[in-house]
């Protein structure tokens, strides 16, 4: 892969904005990228990398993916015309460079901060963002829909979808690929192949892409064809060189998967060779057929710590520029406790298996992978398959733990309903990042899992108030064999409660009375416990008798316990890190209504809207997720 000497970066100060390098400060939109002399483009790429490394060191973000697509994004804006032409970035976490080239370079230092740029693409943020995303595998299908709409309307604009190689493990991507030949004659798909999505890619497709990259004979033919075109030039020669390359490819790899689906395959080419990218896109613009361009890139290119640790630098918080180091938390996170605990359980119980959907680092199952590799399964970015795979394990007497972020688990809702629950299969759903996921924003907040699970018959759903109870719940799930069970737990650390040496087996559907009281019953779910304690103290300071209840179980509810306190108290206050619509508080209201108990219920939770990105404490204050608001609501009934 070609390496270019990095030029000296000259900085310029712009009033009211961050410092930007000299060339980048001139880029107000894609037209300025086109106006730059061609010899200045490598310098622009280095300035973009410099700015990303320095800006994200203060805000955090998806550094590695964006460093890998600098030349690709510059080439796309050099050749195509947004917003008329449409760029779709799968997941869109690699869209920072696109933002910088479309008038947002001077605000890139605000990314993922309150009131600043979102860490993903948003249709409401810029006319150049034609499609918002946050989950993998969506770009191909959406791009095909846009191309079809263009054809129906008689348009002639281009649609370009950029997807990482891991996105091709998603069912939606494969379904779109199956449909492309019958839908449009003009679509450009860029396969950005860097061996990594978040963790190293797995499965047959990953091996297939690697074979395309590394076959020595094909690589030699490709390089010679490229050199020949570069020296001689001309469309006739280019066609001849491509024919030679294609024939070599068909000789070496006769079952080229993309061309079987009706996509004309080009590549693989060096995704950091800017002149080659530009000339290739110029050529692909002329094609009246769906095409796929396979490029090879380095995730983290230009920053040694990111190259050395792609998983860490996929998405991270603040870091030191010098060495990429980040501050370690003093308290283990829920994810870390989960990975260690399930691994320890599995060492004693050979029936326990661990399954993840391309997130061993995020879910901290990397420890299970290291210590018990034969019972660890990474299915790739394929949550639906992961859920069904877990069902298969359960039918054979195994005890699968399926760990996925709450916002990604919703992709498998059909399988949870029709396969797990309908068949009473004891699959254990472990939903990380349940609740607010601050900096990542609306695509990653885990605020809907209670709603999408609580209507499913037979499923057990719980949430712990602290780390000790978390381990108790995992132990309870490991020993529960009557049907599916689920646990939701937050991003980051809890209150620091040390788990017991021997976890307790909890009684299904039974809550815990933490304090008795007669005036107000606070039913606090999960890590809202800290807000509940503060609310209790404020109400007691006003002279009220307060009961504090830890429900433990979202489903089934401890109906007897909740009814008894609702009957003796003047008001019930529920607290949850979830939307109020169809959430935990709604289930309490339903229970009391069905029981003809008229005690008022006040609910603390998130409103019926998509919550923006921002710092967690500020968002909680903004939306009334506070003790002060809870006291005010309860006081109306006293």
C-alpha positions in Angstrom: 0.0 0.0 0.0 1.4 3.4 -1.0 2.8 5.6 1.8 3.1 9.3 1.2 5.5 11.7 3.0 3.4 13.8 5.4 3.8 17.5 4.6 4.2 20.1 7.3 0.8 21.2 8.6 0.3 24.9 8.6 -2.4 26.2 11.0 -4.6 29.2 10.6 -6.8 30.7 13.2 -10.4 31.5 12.3 -12.4 33.8 14.5 -15.1 32.0 16.5 -14.0 28.5 15.5 -11.3 25.9 16.2 -7.8 26.2 14.6 -7.8 24.6 11.2 -4.9 23.8 8.9 -4.4 26.1 5.9 -6.0 24.2 3.2 -8.8 22.7 5.2 -9.8 26.2 6.4 -10.6 27.0 2.8 -13.0 24.1 2.3 -16.6 25.5 2.7 -18.2 22.8 0.6 -17.5 20.1 -2.1 -17.0 22.8 -4.7 -13.8 23.9 -2.9 -12.5 20.3 -3.0 -13.0 20.3 -6.8 -11.2 23.7 -7.1 -8.0 22.6 -5.3 -5.1 21.9 -7.6 -4.6 18.1 -7.9 -1.1 18.3 -6.4 -2.6 19.8 -3.2 -5.0 16.9 -2.5 -2.5 14.8 -0.6 -1.8 17.7 1.6 -5.5 18.2 2.3 -5.7 14.5 3.3 -2.9 15.0 5.8 -4.6 18.1 7.2 -7.8 16.2 7.6 -6.0 13.4 9.5 -4.2 16.0 11.7 -7.4 17.7 12.5 -9.2 14.4 13.4 -6.5 13.2 15.6 -6.3 16.4 17.6 -10.1 17.2 17.7 -11.1 13.7 18.8 -8.5 13.6 21.5 -10.7 16.1 23.3 -14.2 14.8 22.4 -13.7 11.1 21.7 -15.3 9.5 18.7 -14.7 7.1 15.9 -11.1 7.9 15.1 -9.9 4.7 13.4 -12.7 4.3 10.8 -12.4 8.0 9.7 -8.6 7.9 9.3 -9.1 4.9 7.0 -11.5 6.7 4.6 -9.8 10.1 4.1 -8.6 9.5 0.5 -11.9 7.7 -0.4 -14.0 10.6 0.8 -11.9 13.2 -0.9 -12.0 11.3 -4.1 -15.8 10.9 -3.9 -16.3 14.7 -3.4 -13.8 15.4 -6.2 -15.7 13.3 -8.7 -19.4 13.5 -7.7 -21.8 16.4 -6.9 -23.6 16.3 -3.6 -26.3 16.9 -2.6 -27.5 16.0 -6.1 -25.5 12.9 -6.1 -26.2 10.7 -3.0 -23.6 9.3 -0.6 -24.7 6.7 1.9 -22.2 5.5 4.5 -23.0 2.3 6.2 -23.4 2.9 9.9 -22.1 6.4 9.1 -19.6 6.4 12.0 -17.0 6.9 9.2 -18.8 10.1 8.0 -16.6 12.7 9.9 -14.5 13.4 6.8 -17.6 13.8 4.7 -18.9 16.3 7.3 -15.6 18.2 7.1 -15.8 18.5 3.3 -19.4 19.7 3.3 -19.1 22.9 5.3 -18.6 21.5 8.8 -14.8 21.5 9.2 -14.8 24.5 11.5 -17.2 22.7 13.9 -15.7 19.2 13.8 -14.2 20.0 17.3 -17.8 20.0 18.6 -18.6 16.4 17.5 -20.5 14.3 20.0 -20.7 17.3 22.5 -24.0 19.0 23.6 -25.3 21.2 20.8 -22.4 20.1 18.5 -22.2 17.8 15.5 -23.7 14.3 15.8 -21.3 11.4 15.7 -23.3 9.8 12.8 -24.9 11.3 9.7 -28.3 13.0 10.2 -30.6 14.2 7.4 -31.5 17.2 9.6 -27.8 18.3 10.0 -26.9 18.9 6.4 -28.4 18.7 2.9 -25.3 16.6 2.0 -26.4 13.9 4.5 -29.0 12.1 2.4 -29.5 9.2 4.8 -29.1 8.9 8.6 -27.7 5.7 10.0 -26.3 4.1 13.1 -26.6 0.4 12.6 -24.7 -1.7 10.2 -26.1 -3.2 6.9 -28.5 -0.5 5.9 -26.6 1.5 3.2 -26.9 -1.0 0.3 -30.7 -1.4 0.7 -31.4 2.3 1.1 -29.1 3.2 -1.8 -30.9 0.7 -4.0 -34.2 2.3 -3.0 -32.8 5.7 -3.9 -31.5 4.5 -7.2 -34.9 2.9 -8.0 -36.7 6.2 -7.1 -34.3 8.1 -9.3 -35.1 5.8 -12.2 -38.8 6.1 -11.7 -38.5 9.9 -11.7 -36.3 10.0 -14.8 -33.3 11.4 -12.9 -29.6 11.0 -13.9 -27.8 11.6 -10.6 -25.5 9.0 -9.0 -26.0 7.0 -5.9 -22.9 5.8 -4.0 -23.1 3.4 -1.0 -20.0 2.9 1.1 -20.0 -0.3 3.2 -17.4 -2.0 5.2 -16.7 -5.7 4.5 -18.4 -6.6 7.8 -21.7 -5.1 6.6 -21.9 -7.9 4.0 -22.6 -10.4 6.8 -25.8 -8.5 7.5 -29.0 -10.1 6.2 -30.3 -6.8 4.8 -27.1 -6.3 2.7 -27.4 -9.8 1.3 -31.1 -9.3 0.6 -30.3 -6.0 -1.3 -27.5 -7.7 -3.3 -30.0 -10.4 -4.3 -32.4 -7.7 -5.6 -30.0 -5.3 -7.3 -29.9 -6.7 -10.8 -33.7 -6.6 -11.1 -34.0 -3.1 -9.7 -31.6 -0.6 -11.4 -28.9 -0.3 -14.0 -27.0 2.4 -12.2 -25.6 2.0 -8.7 -22.1 2.3 -7.3 -21.3 0.3 -4.1 -17.9 0.7 -2.5 -16.7 -2.2 -0.5 -14.3 -0.7 2.1 -12.2 -3.7 3.1 -10.0 -3.2 6.2 -10.5 -6.5 8.0 -12.2 -4.8 10.9 -15.7 -3.6 11.7 -15.3 -3.0 15.4 -13.4 -6.2 16.2 -11.6 -8.4 13.6 -14.1 -9.6 11.0 -15.1 -13.3 11.1 -16.8 -15.8 8.9 -16.6 -17.1 5.3 -17.1 -13.7 3.7 -14.2 -12.2 5.6 -12.0 -15.1 4.4 -13.2 -14.6 0.9 -12.3 -10.9 0.9 -8.9 -11.7 2.3 -8.3 -14.2 -0.4 -9.1 -11.6 -3.0 -6.6 -9.2 -1.4 -3.8 -11.6 -0.9 -3.8 -14.0 -3.9 -0.2 -13.3 -5.3 -1.0 -14.0 -8.9 -4.1 -11.8 -9.0 -2.2 -9.0 -7.1 0.6 -9.1 -9.7 -1.8 -8.9 -12.6 -3.7 -6.1 -11.0 -0.5 -4.1 -10.3 0.8 -4.5 -13.9 -2.5 -3.6 -15.4 -2.7 -0.5 -13.3 0.9 0.5 -14.2 0.1 -0.1 -17.9 -2.9 2.2 -17.8 -1.0 4.8 -15.9 1.9 4.9 -18.5 -0.2 4.7 -21.7 -3.6 6.1 -20.8 -6.7 6.2 -22.9 -10.1 4.5 -22.7 -9.2 1.7 -25.1 -6.1 0.7 -23.1 -8.1 1.0 -19.9 -10.7 -1.4 -21.2 -8.1 -3.8 -22.4 -6.3 -3.8 -19.0 -9.6 -4.3 -17.2 -10.3 -7.3 -19.5 -6.9 -8.8 -18.7 -7.5 -8.3 -15.0 -11.0 -9.7 -15.1 -9.9 -12.8 -17.0 -7.2 -13.4 -14.5 -9.7 -13.0 -11.7 -12.1 -15.4 -13.2 -9.3 -17.9 -13.8 -8.2 -17.7 -10.2 -11.5 -17.2 -8.5 -14.2 -18.6 -10.9 -17.1 -18.1 -8.4 -16.8 -14.3 -7.9 -19.8 -13.8 -5.7 -20.7 -10.3 -6.7 -20.9 -10.9 -10.4 -23.2 -13.9 -9.7 -25.6 -11.3 -8.1 -25.4 -9.0 -11.1 -22.8 -6.5 -9.7 -19.9 -5.8 -12.0 -16.8 -6.2 -9.8 -13.8 -3.8 -9.9 -10.7 -4.2 -7.7 -9.4 -4.7 -5.3 -7.5 -1.4 -5.5 -5.5 0.6 -3.0 -8.0 2.8 -1.1 -5.3 5.3 -0.2 -4.1 5.9 -3.7 -5.9 9.1 -4.4 -5.2 9.5 -8.2 -6.3 5.9 -8.7 -9.5 6.4 -6.7 -10.4 9.5 -8.7 -9.7 7.9 -12.1 -11.7 4.8 -11.1 -14.7 6.8 -9.9 -14.6 8.9 -13.2 -14.7 5.6 -15.1 -17.5 4.1 -12.9 -19.6 7.2 -13.5 -19.9 6.1 -17.1 -21.2 2.6 -16.4 -24.8 1.7 -17.0 -24.8 -1.3 -14.7 -24.6 -1.9 -11.0 -21.0 -2.0 -9.9 -19.0 -2.8 -6.8 -15.6 -1.2 -6.2 -13.5 -3.2 -3.8 -10.9 -1.0 -2.0 -8.3 -2.0 0.5 -7.8 0.5 3.4 -6.1 0.7 6.7 -8.3 1.5 9.7 -6.4 4.1 11.7 -4.1 5.1 8.9 -1.7 7.9 9.8 -1.8 7.4 13.6 0.3 4.6 15.0 -1.7 3.9 18.2 -4.9 3.4 16.1 -3.1 1.1 13.6 -1.8 -0.9 16.5 -5.1 -1.2 18.3 -8.0 -0.9 15.7 -10.6 -2.3 18.1 -9.9 0.3 20.8 -9.8 3.2 18.3 -13.0 2.2 16.5 -14.8 4.4 19.0 -13.4 5.8 22.2 -13.4 8.6 24.7 -10.7 11.2 25.1 -7.1 10.1 24.7 -3.6 11.4 24.8 -2.3 12.3 21.3 1.2 11.2 22.2 0.5 7.6 22.7 -3.3 7.1 22.4 -3.6 6.2 26.1 -6.9 6.6 27.9 -7.7 7.0 31.5 -8.8 3.7 33.2 -11.9 3.8 35.4 -11.4 3.1 39.0 -14.6 1.0 39.1 -15.2 -2.0 36.8 -17.9 -1.4 34.3 -21.1 -3.5 34.0 -19.7 -4.9 30.8 -16.4 -5.9 32.4 -18.3 -7.6 35.3 -20.5 -9.4 32.8 -17.6 -10.8 30.8 -15.7 -12.0 33.8 -18.7 -13.4 35.6 -20.1 -15.4 32.7 -16.6 -16.8 32.0 -16.3 -17.9 35.6 -19.7 -19.5 35.5 -18.8 -21.3 32.3 -15.6 -22.7 33.8 -17.8 -24.6 36.3 -20.7 -25.4 33.9 -19.7 -26.9 30.6 -23.2 -26.3 29.2 -22.7 -22.5 29.2 -21.8 -20.9 25.8 -21.3 -17.2 24.9 -22.4 -15.6 21.7 -21.9 -12.1 20.4 -22.6 -10.2 17.1 -19.2 -8.8 16.3 -18.8 -7.1 19.7 -16.4 -9.1 21.8 -14.7 -5.9 23.0 -17.8 -3.9 23.6 -19.6 -6.6 25.5 -16.3 -7.7 27.2 -16.7 -11.3 26.0 -13.1 -11.1 24.9 -12.2 -12.7 28.2 -14.5 -15.7 27.5 -13.0 -15.9 24.0 -9.5 -16.1 25.5 -10.2 -18.6 28.2 -12.9 -20.8 26.7 -12.5 -20.3 22.9 -14.3 -23.6 22.0 -17.5 -22.3 23.6 -17.3 -18.7 22.3 -19.1 -17.8 19.1 -18.9 -14.5 17.1 -21.5 -14.6 14.4 -20.5 -11.3 12.8 -22.9 -8.3 12.4 -25.9 -10.7 12.2 -28.1 -10.3 15.3 -30.9 -12.3 13.8 -28.7 -15.2 13.0 -27.1 -14.9 16.4 -30.5 -15.2 18.1 -31.5 -18.2 16.1 -28.1 -19.8 16.6 -28.6 -19.4 20.4 -32.0 -21.1 20.0 -30.3 -24.0 18.3 -27.9 -24.3 21.3 -30.8 -24.2 23.7 -32.6 -27.0 22.0 -29.6 -29.2 22.6 -29.3 -28.6 26.3 -26.7 -25.9 26.2 -27.1 -22.6 28.1 -26.4 -19.8 25.6 -25.7 -16.2 26.8 -26.3 -13.9 23.8 -24.7 -10.5 24.5 -25.7 -7.6 22.3 -26.3 -3.9 22.9 -29.9 -3.0 23.7 -30.2 -0.9 20.5 -29.0 -3.8 18.4 -31.0 -6.5 20.1 -34.2 -5.0 18.6 -33.0 -6.2 15.2 -33.7 -9.8 16.4 -37.2 -9.2 17.8 -38.9 -11.6 15.4 -36.6 -14.4 16.5 -37.0 -13.6 20.2 -40.8 -13.7 19.8 -41.4 -16.6 17.3 -38.4 -18.8 18.1 -37.3 -18.3 21.7 -40.5 -17.4 23.4 -43.0 -19.5 21.4 -40.9 -22.6 22.0 -39.9 -21.7 25.6 -36.2 -22.0 24.8 -33.9 -20.9 27.6 -31.8 -18.4 25.8 -30.2 -15.7 28.0 -30.4 -12.2 26.4 -27.8 -9.8 27.8 -28.5 -6.3 26.7 -25.6 -4.0 27.3 -25.9 -0.2 27.0 -29.5 -0.3 28.1 -30.6 3.2 28.9 -29.0 6.4 27.8 -25.8 6.1 25.8 -25.0 9.8 26.0 -22.4 10.8 23.4 -23.5 8.3 20.7 -27.0 9.8 20.4 -30.4 8.5 19.3 -29.2 5.5 17.2 -27.4 4.0 20.2 -29.6 4.9 23.2 -31.0 1.7 24.6 -34.3 3.2 25.6 -36.8 0.8 24.0 -36.0 -2.8 25.1 -38.7 -2.9 27.9 -41.3 -1.9 25.3 -40.2 -4.4 22.7 -39.9 -7.3 25.2 -42.7 -6.8 27.7 -45.5 -7.8 25.4 -43.9 -11.2 24.6 -45.5 -14.1 26.6 -43.2 -16.2 28.8 -40.1 -14.0 28.8 -38.3 -13.1 32.0 -36.9 -9.5 32.1 -34.9 -8.0 34.9 -32.5 -5.1 35.8 -30.1 -4.8 38.8 -29.8 -1.8 41.1 -26.0 -2.5 41.5 -23.1 -4.7 40.6 -23.7 -7.3 43.3 -27.3 -7.8 42.3 -26.2 -7.9 38.6 -24.1 -11.0 39.4 -27.0 -12.5 41.3 -29.2 -12.0 38.2 -26.7 -13.6 35.9 -26.5 -16.6 38.2 -30.3 -16.8 38.3 -30.4 -16.7 34.5 -27.7 -19.4 34.3 -30.0 -21.6 36.4 -33.3 -20.7 34.8 -34.4 -23.4 32.3 -38.2 -22.7 31.8 -37.9 -20.2 28.9 -36.0 -17.2 27.7 -34.7 -14.6 30.1 -33.3 -11.1 29.5 -31.3 -8.6 31.5 -30.7 -5.0 30.8 -27.7 -3.1 32.2 -26.2 0.3 31.6 -23.1 1.6 29.9 -20.2 2.3 32.2 -19.8 1.6 35.9 -22.3 1.3 38.7 -22.0 2.4 42.3 -19.2 0.1 43.1 -21.0 -2.6 45.0 -18.7 -5.6 45.4 -20.3 -8.9 44.3 -20.6 -11.6 46.9 -18.2 -14.6 46.7 -21.2 -16.9 46.1 -24.1 -15.3 44.1 -27.7 -15.6 45.3 -30.4 -17.3 43.4 -33.3 -14.8 43.1 -36.9 -15.8 43.2 -38.5 -15.1 39.8 -40.8 -12.1 39.9 -40.1 -11.0 43.4 -39.0 -7.5 44.3 -37.2 -6.1 47.3 -38.4 -3.6 49.9 -35.4 -1.4 50.8 -37.3 0.8 53.1 -40.9 0.8 54.4 -43.0 4.0 54.3 -46.7 5.1 54.3 -46.9 8.3 52.2 -45.0 7.8 49.1 -43.9 4.5 47.4 -40.8 5.0 45.1 -40.4 2.0 42.8 -37.0 2.5 41.2 -35.8 0.2 38.4 -32.1 -0.6 38.0 -29.5 2.1 38.2 -32.1 4.8 38.8 -31.5 3.7 42.4 -29.2 6.7 43.0 -31.9 9.2 41.9 -34.4 7.3 44.1 -32.2 7.6 47.2 -31.8 11.4 46.6 -35.6 11.7 46.1 -36.3 9.8 49.3 -34.0 12.0 51.3 -35.5 15.2 49.9 -39.1 14.0 50.6 -38.1 12.9 54.1 -36.6 16.3 54.8 -40.1 17.6 54.0 -41.6 15.4 56.7 -42.9 12.6 54.5 -42.8 8.8 55.1 -41.2 7.2 52.1 -41.1 3.5 51.0 -38.3 2.5 48.6 -38.8 -0.5 46.5 -36.4 -2.3 44.1 -38.6 -4.2 41.7 -35.8 -6.3 40.2 -38.2 -7.8 37.7 -39.8 -5.9 34.8 -41.6 -9.0 33.8 -43.2 -10.7 35.7 -44.0 -7.8 38.0 -44.2 -8.5 41.7 -47.9 -7.7 41.6 -48.5 -8.5 45.3 -45.8 -6.2 46.5 -46.7 -3.3 44.2 -50.4 -3.6 45.0 -49.8 -3.6 48.8 -47.8 -0.3 48.7 -50.2 1.3 46.3 -53.1 0.6 48.6 -51.5 2.2 51.7 -49.6 5.1 50.1 -50.9 8.4 48.7 -48.9 8.3 45.5 -46.6 5.8 43.7 -43.5 7.2 41.9 -41.8 4.9 39.3 -38.3 5.5 37.9 -36.7 4.0 34.8 -34.0 4.7 32.3 -36.3 4.0 29.4 -39.0 5.8 27.4 -42.2 6.2 29.4 -44.3 4.9 26.5 -44.9 1.2 27.1 -42.2 1.1 29.7 -41.9 -0.1 33.3 -44.1 2.7 34.8 -46.8 1.9 32.2 -46.9 -1.7 33.3 -47.4 -0.5 36.9 -50.3 1.7 35.8 -51.8 -1.3 34.0 -51.5 -3.5 37.0 -53.1 -1.0 39.4 -55.9 -0.2 36.9 -56.6 -4.0 36.4 -56.7 -4.2 40.2 -59.1 -1.2 40.6 -56.6 0.6 42.7 -56.9 4.4 42.1 -53.7 5.6 43.7 -52.0 8.1 41.4 -48.8 7.1 39.7 -46.1 9.6 38.7 -43.5 8.4 36.3 -39.8 9.5 35.8 -38.5 8.4 32.5 -37.7 9.6 29.0 -40.3 11.3 26.8 -41.9 9.9 23.7 -39.2 11.2 21.4 -35.7 10.3 20.1 -33.2 11.8 22.6 -30.3 13.8 21.2 -26.6 13.1 21.9 -25.0 14.9 24.9 -23.6 14.5 28.3 -25.8 12.2 30.5 -26.2 14.6 33.4 -27.2 17.4 31.2 -29.7 15.3 29.3 -31.2 14.0 32.5 -31.6 17.6 33.8 -33.2 18.7 30.5 -35.8 15.9 30.5 -36.7 15.8 34.2 -34.8 12.6 35.1 -34.0 14.2 38.5 -34.8 13.9 42.2 -36.1 17.5 42.1 -38.6 16.7 39.4 -39.7 13.5 41.2 -40.2 15.5 44.5 -42.3 18.0 42.6 -44.5 15.4 41.0 -45.0 13.5 44.2 -45.8 16.6 46.2 -48.9 17.3 44.0 -50.6 14.4 45.8 -49.6 15.1 49.4 
